[in-house]
Amino acid sequence: MPVQRLSAFLARAGIASRRKADDLIYDGKVYVNNIKVIEPFYRVDSDKDIVTVSGKRVTSPQHREYIVLYKPTGYISDLKDPVDRPIARNLIASGARLFPVGRLDYNSEGLIFFTDDGDFANRVMHPRYAVDKEYLVKFKGRLTAEDLARAIRGIEIEGEHYQVRNISLVRDTEHNGWYRVIVNEGKNRMIRKIGDALRHPVLKLRRIRIGPVTLRDMTPGHYRHLTPRELSALIGHAPESDKPPKMGQP
């Protein structure tokens, strides 16, 4: 695909997700043939045009990496941390320029993707594709039937609407309850915010599935590559005309 939108080119090159690529362009960090471009929809020819980001030339890699990590608690999803906490990316032995897809906060654990394919990140996380994310969540206390209904119906929190697609009791402990929660949005800390709004704060949170991909028998800190079948199933959430390039060998 030689001629494409500038933001799509940066995403496919693994620079960042489509949204982050837009930010880089708007911030004036992207040049095409030594000319600053601040329009994400600007068309570039990857076979002819020279694209640079912060002075470094961008090229499309021939192979992609798609990794599933079981992020432990006590690790951050971002690639840098100002207070030097452990970084989940460092658990993966790969020299590729990987970034996280489906961030989990420091105190949460479970399934997270790392990839160098920005288009893949966009298809997994953008609301238009409605990819399910499934969690096991321990809430403080026990949720009432009205609490469950409110979570599904949606709650306004700080001017923003938060809702889950489904929530159901898995098991009770002596004082609290474990629930299966499914969402198809990727808003920051949304389950924790919903728990706080219901006055049942989240005590533990583990993501166990994104789309068709599950943790299977993985344990915290372990990772694996997506299988071709899993990748194909995830890409299947996108329109046929909007597929990313085929996966290379891991």
N, C-alpha and C positions, 0 to 999 in steps of 0.2 A: 504494500500500500504506500507508494512513494509520495503521492500528494494527499495531504491531510491537514486537519486543523492543528495549529501550533500546540495547543494544550494536549490534544490527543497524542501528538508526537512525543512530547515530554513524558506523558504517562506511560506510553509503550516502551520508552527508553529506560523506564525504571527510576526516573528522577523523583517522582512523587505521584500521589494519587491525582486524579483529574482536578479535584477542588484545590489541592495544594499547588498544582501546576498553574492554575488560574491566578492564585495569589502571587506566585513568583513573577508572572507576566505583568500583572497590575503594579507590582512593586518596582518594575523597571530593571529587573535583573536578567532579562532574556534579550539576546540580540540575534538577528538573522542577517547574515552577510554584513556584519559590523554595524547594523542599524538597529537601534532600540525599537522593540515592538511591544506595545502594551495592550494588544487586542488578542484574546485567546482564540478567536475564530479566524485569525490570520492564517492563510494557507501556505504551507511549506512543502517543498519537494525534497524528501529525505535523500534522494540520489544526487541532488545538485546543490541544495542550500546548505550553508554552514550555520549551525545553531549553537550558541554558547549560553551558558548559565553561570553568572558570576565569574565570567572570564574563562570557563572551561568548556571545551567542545563536547557536544552531546552526540552520541552515536547509538543506534539501535542494536542491542545485543542479539546474537544469533540464538541463544538459549535462555530460557527462563527458569526460575526456581519458584516452586510453590510448596511451602513448608507448613506443616501443622505442628505447633508447639503446645505442650501442656504447661502453661505458665503457672509457676508456683506462687503462693502468696509471698509478699516481701520482695517482689520484683516490679519494676515499672515497665510499661509497654513502650514508652518513648525511647528514642535513640540516645538522648542525652538527659542528664539530671543535674540541676544546679547544686544539690546537696549530696551528690555522689552515692545514691542508693544503687543496689544491684540492678542491672539492665537485662531484660529478658533476651534481647538480641544476642548477648554474649554467651548464651547457652547453646547457640547454633554454630557448628563448625562449618562455616562457608565463607569464602572470600567475596561472594557477590554483594552488591549494594542493596541489601534487603531492608524493607521498612514494614511496620506492623499494619495489619488489616483487622479491624475489630478490636480496638484497644480494651484492655481490662485495667481497672485501677489497682493501686498498690496492694490493697487488702483483699482483692478478688483473685480467683484462680480459674484455670480451665483452658478451653480451646481458643487459640489465637493463630491467625495466619501470618506468615512473613513471606514476602515476595519481592521481586524486582519488576513486577508488571503493574503499572498504575491503572491500566484499563480493567484488569481483574479486580483490583481493589474497589474501583468505582462500581462494578457490577455486583459485588458482594454487599457493599454498604449503602449504596444510594437507595433512598426510599422507593424510587419508581420500580425497582425490581422486587421489593417486598420479600427478601430472603429471610426465612425464619432463623432466629437465634433462640436456643432453648437453654434454660438454666435450672439448676437445683438451688433453691434459696431457703435459708433458715431465717425466718422472721421472729422477732421477739414477741412472745405471746402467741395467741391463736387468732387467725383472721375470721371474722364473722362472715355470714353469707352476704351481708351488705358491703363489707370490705371488698370481697371478691367481685361483686357487681360493680362497685365504684372503679376498681382497677381496670376492668374490662370496658366500662363505659367511658372512662377517661377522667383525669383530674387536672384542673388548671393550677399550675405551680409557677409562680413568678412570671405570669403572663404567657406561659407556654403550655400547650396541651400534651399530657403524657397518658398513654394507655397501653395495656398489654393486649395481646391477641387472645391469650388463654391463661388461666391460672387455676391450679387444682391441688388439693392436699395430697401429699405423698405419705407422710407419717407424722405422728405426734411424738414429741419427747415429753419429759415430765412437765416442763413449763412453756415450751415453745413448739413451733411446727415447721416442718420442711414442706416446701411447695414446689411444684413444677410450673415454671413461668415461661411462656413463649411470647416473644416480641418480634416484630418485623421492621423495627426502626433501629437506628443506631445513636440515639441521643445520649449525651454524656451523663453517666451515673443515673440513668432514668429509673432503674428498679430501686435503687437506694432512695431516690427522691420520692418515689411513690410510697415506699415503706414509711418514710418519715411523715409524709402527708397523712397516711392512715394511722399514725402513731404506733406503728409496729416496725421499728427500725430493723434493717437487715443486719443479722449477726454473721452470716457466712453466705458466700455466693460463689457458685461454680458453674461456668458455662460448659455444657456437655455436647452441644451441637450447633453448627452453622449450616443451614441448608441440609444437604444429604450427608455432610461430613460429621462424624462423631469421634469422641476420644478413644473409642474401642477399649483396648486393655492398656492404654498408656498410663504412666504415672508421672507425678510432677517433675518437671525438668527435662523430660524426654521429648523428642521430636521425630518426625518422619516426613517424607515427601507425600504430597497428594498422589493418589493413584490416577492413571489416565481416566478411569471411569468416574472418579469423584470430580475431577476437573471438568470433564464433559458435562456432568450433571449440574455443576455450578454455572457453567457457561450457558447452559440451557435456560437459565432464568432471563437471559438477554435476547432481544430480537435477533433473528437469523442474520440480518444484514449488519449487525453490530457486534460480531464475534471478534475476540482478540486473536492474535496469531497463534498457530499451533504450538504446543509445548515441546521443548527440546528434551533430550535425555537428561535426567537429574545427575 
